[in-house]
Amino acid sequence: MGLLLFAEEVLAYHPPRRGLAQVYRLAEELARVQGRFLEPDYLLAFEHLQRRLHRRSLVVFFTDFWDVDSARPWLRSMAALAPRHLPLFVTFADPGFWRVARRWPEKESEVFEKALALRWLEERAAMLREMRRQGLHLVEATPEEMAWEVVRRYLDIKARSLL
């Protein structure tokens, strides 16, 4: 297991290694991560991986996009990575949007909130459909389900001999 943290630049890289010591190293690195609201440089990250990963690898991306437009640079950059490695896109399902979308509005402001939530969910569903249509492997799960869903998808990929 290895780790590449990036935003507008590569922040940290730990090459893949086996063993519990590596798991602890990566956990410590991840515990120090501070989220940033900016568009990361996916192409830079993919090129970094291409130079360092020599064996076909499952590359798991924990990231999120607000809409199709913000996903386009990532999708374009996938061409640099996908032929050699197997990318898995992991995104967080936000239960708050679903609650707002399902709730019956009682005030005028709630009508607008519901309309915005429904629109965002529709755009997100369209974006994820497009990614699946392009053959990308995806996991969309709530934070509580995330670890299990990623492990489940990994086991599915291994069972289908995709690596």
C-alpha positions, 0 to 999 in steps of 0.5 A: 500500500502506498500514498500520494497526497496532492493538491496544486502540487505533490504534498507527500509520496510514500511508495507501495510497501507491504506490512503493518509498519507501512499502514501506520506510516500512512495513517500518521500521514493521513492524520496530518492532512488538512482539506483544501477547497481548490482544484487539484492538479490531477495531471501532475499527480498522474504523471508523478505516479506514472514515473514511480509505479512500474507494476500495474496497480490499483490507484484509489482516489479519494476526491469529490467534484461539485459538477461535471465541469469540475470533473472534466480535468480529472477525466482528461487526465485519466487517459494518462493513467488508465491504460497501465493502472486501474483507477478507482474513484471514491467519492462521499455521498452526502446524506444532507443533500438527500434529506433536503431533497426528500423533505416536504418544504414548509416554508418558501426558503425550503422550496428553494433549498429542495430545488437546489438539492435536487438539481445538485443530485441530478447533476452528480448522478449524471456525472457519475453515470458518465464516469461509469460509461467511460469504464471507470470504477466508482465507489460512492458511499457515506463516510460511515460506509466508506471503508467497507465499500472500498474494501468490498470493491477491492475484493471484487476487482481482485475476484475479477482478476482486473489487476 
